[in-house]
Amino acid sequence: MSDLNNSSEKGLKTTFIGILFSAFLAIIKALGGIFGNSYALIADAIESTADIFTSGMLWLGLKWAAKPADKNHPYGHGKVEALVAIGIALALCAAAMLIATESIHNIQSPHKVPASWTLIILVVVILTKELLYRFVLKTGLEINSGAVKADAFHHRSDAITSAAAFIGITIGIIGGKGYEVADDWAALLASGIILINAYLIIRPAIGELLDEDLDPELTKKVANITQQVAGVLKVEKCHTRKMGVMNHADIHIWVDQNISIADGHQIAHKVKTKIQAQLPQFIDVMIHVEPTEEKRYL
């Protein structure tokens, strides 16, 4: 359980840092978009505001997911993390639709070319968001958190929308009259990229809620570790699933039918201990013992 608490603390700290940066950047981009006449920059500010909202959801979700198992939730609260990831993806979709709607409206309405100084803001934003993406993703990989990794990709999508805005504004400035809408086309392109990121986030989260098997190589590794334990004649079934930042395994093993129930239990205990020693991300291992004759195994 200490591993779960440590993972939660890392995730909460990283998320809080992300919220602070997103809030600062959202203000800078909104001001730059309003006074610099750039809707792409305003769209970027909307995306950063969504970052604040979704990171807040993630912070609350991680706090909830870290709660220990209780009478009504004997398997813990880890699934909350997947629900949060889905919430982040849906918020991304909403932001993308808002940006796309406003972009189409602005394409149809004549307006001024964005101010050249807005490019400086975008360079700072792109570099900051890319560094934030790498920082948050590193934490997500370390604690095996789908929601934290989703939050990292949210920061990456913000960097992408800023890059698209940079290109659009640059085209508008260089092209001059008649190229003002390049800024809006850039925002429209960014909305499509955000939708793609939303799909990449929501797909594994749904898989976690449906208890999909984890990476086949990891499942194979669990089965191989089990097979190495003395007394295990065969690994009949091996399934793995994710529960928040931790994993669970369900295994069926064959043992000699002539051994005692106590001996069979001891073999199962050794299997669980060996798996958790080599793969500490498995918070629990459920083992079903099947008796079999040696000749049947052969």
N, C-alpha and C positions, 0 to 999 in steps of 0.2 A: 504494500500500500504506500510505502515511502516513495517508491518510484513514481507512482501516480501523482503524489503530492508535489514532488520535484518537477515533474513534467508540467503540472498545472501552473506552478509558480513561474516557470520559464515562459510558458505561453502567455500568462497574464502580464508579465513585465514587457514582453515584446509587443503585445497588443496595445498596451498603454503608450509606449513610445510611438507606435504607428498612429494612434489617435492624435497625439500632440503635433506630429509633423503634418498630418492631413489637415488639421484645423488651421495651422499656419499657412499652408499652401493654398487652401481653399480661399482664404481671405485675400491673399496676394493675387491670385488668379482672377477672382471676382472683380477686384478693384482695377486690375490691368485690363480686363475685358470691357468693363464699363467705360473707363476713361480712354482706353486705347482703341475703342470701336471694333472689338473682335469677338464675334459670337463663338468662334472655336475656343477662345480662352474662357468665355463664360460657360460653355459646355464642359470644359475641363474643370471649372470650379464646381459645377454640378456633380461631376464624377468624384471629385475630392470630398464633397459634402456627403455623398453616398458612402465613401470610405469611412467617414466618421461614424455614420449610422451603423454600418455593418461591423466595423471594429468594436463598437459599443455592444452590439449583439453578441459578437464573439467573446468579449470580455465576460459578459453575464453568462454565456453558455459554458465557458471554461470553468467558471466558479461553480455552476450547477453540476457539470459533469464530474467534478472532483469530489462531490459528496459521496461518502461511503455507502455501501449497500445497506438497505434497511428492510423492515418486514414486508413492505409493499413493493420494494425494488431489490430483490435478492441478487440480481446480477449487476447492481450499481446503476449509475445514471449516465453512462458513457454515450448512449445513443443520442443524448441531447446535442452532442457535438456535431453529429451528422445533420440534425435538424437545423442547427445554426448555419452549417455550410449551405444547406438548401435556401435558407433565408437570405444569405449573402448573395447567392446566385439570382434569386428573384428580385432583390434590390438592384442588382446590376441590370437585369432585364428592364426594370422600370426606368432606371436612369438612361438606358440606351434608347428606349422608346421616346422619352421626353426630349432627348438630344436630337433624335431623328426628326421628330415632329417640328421642332423649332428650326432645324436646319433647312428643311423643305420650305417652310414659311419664309425664311430669310433669303433663300435662293430666288424666290419669286418676287422679293421686294428689294428694289435698289437701295444701296447704302454705301457709305464711305469705305475707302481702303483702310485696313487696320494700321495703327501707328507702328513704326519700325522698332520702337523701344520695347514693344511687347515680346519681341524675339528673345531679349535678354532674360525676361521672366521665364520664358519657356525652357531655355537652356538650363537655368537653375533648377526648374521643376523636374526636367527629364533626368538630370544627374542625381538629384535627391531621391526621386522615386525609384530609380533603378538600384541605388544603394540600399534603399529601404526594402525593396523586393528581395534582394540577396540576403539581407539580414533576417527578415521574417521567414523566408524559405528555409534558411539554415536551421532556425529554431524548429520549424515545422517538421523537418526531416529528423532532427535529433529526438524529438518527443513523439514522432510518428502520429502527428495530428493532421487529419484531413482538413479540419476547419482552419487551422493556422496556415496550412499550405494554400487554402483557398483565399485567405486574406492576403497572402503574399502575391498571388496571381492578380488579385484586385489592384495591388500597388503597381504591378507590371502593366496592367491594362491602362492605368492612369498615365504611366510613362509613355505608352503607345499613343494614347489620345493626344498627349502633349506633343509628341513627335509629329503626329498628323497635323496638328494645329500649326506647328512650326513650318512645315512644308507648305500648307495652305496660305499662311500669312506671307511667307517668302515669295510665293508665286504672285500673290495679289500686289505686293509692293513692287516687284520687278516688272510685272505686266502692266501695272497702272490701270487706267480706265478700261472697263470691260472685263477685268479679272478680279473684281471685288468679291465675286461669289466663290472664288477658290477657297477662301476661309471657311465658308459654309459647307462646301463639298468635303473639306477635310473633316469637319465635325460629323458629317453624315457617314463618312468612311469609318471614323472612330466609333460610332454607334454600332456598326456591324462587327467590329473587332471586339467590342465589349460583350455583344451577344455570344460570340464564339467562346470567349472566356467564361461566360456564365454556364454554357453547356459543359465545358471541361471541368467546372467545379461541381455542378449538380449531378453529373453522371456517377462518379464514385460515391457520392453521399447517398444516393438512392440505393446503390449496390450494398453499402454498409447497412442501411435500414432493412434490406431484404436478406441480410446475412449471406451475401455472396462469398465464395471461397476467396481467400487471399491469393497473392501471387503464387502460381503453380510451383515455382522453384522453392519458395519458402515452405509450402505444404510438403513437398518432396523431402526437404531437409528434415522436417519434423518426423516424417515416416522413417527416414534413414536412422535418425537418432533412436527412435523407438526400437527398430529392428536390432540395434546393437546391444540392447539390454539382455542379459542372460535370462533365459526362461521364456522369452518371447519367440514363439515358433513362426508366427506370421502376423503381419499388419494387414488386417482385413479391410479396414476403412480408416481414412484419415482426412478430416475436414478442419479447416481453419476459418475463423471469422474475426472481424474487427469490432471492438467495443470501445468507442472513444479513442483514447491514445494507447490503449492496451489491446492485446489479442487473446483469443480463446481458441483451444483446440479440442476436437472431439475425435476419439480414437477407439477402434475396435481391435483387440489383439487376441490371438489364439495362444493358449497355454496347454500343457499336458493335462489331460483330464484326470490323471491319477494323483496329482498333487492336491494338497488340502486347500480349503478356501482361504486359510490364513496365508499360505504360500502364494496363492494367486493374487491376493491383495497386496502382498509385499512386492511382487513383480510390478504391479500397477503403480505402486508408490515410487519404485525406483525409476520407472519410465517418466513419471511426472517430475521428479527431482532432476533427472538428467536433462530433460527438455528445458526446464526453467533455468538450469545452471548455464546452458549453452545459448538459450534464447530468452533472456530476461523480460522481453516485451510480452511474453505469454503470462498473463496474470492468473490464468486458470487452465487446467488440462483435465478434461473429463475422459475417463478410460472405462470401456466396457470389456469385461473379460469373458471370452468364449472358450469352453473346454473342448479339446480335440485329441484324438489318438495320434500317436506319432506316425502310424502308417497312413492316416488320412492326410496329414501334413505333407508327407512325401509323395 
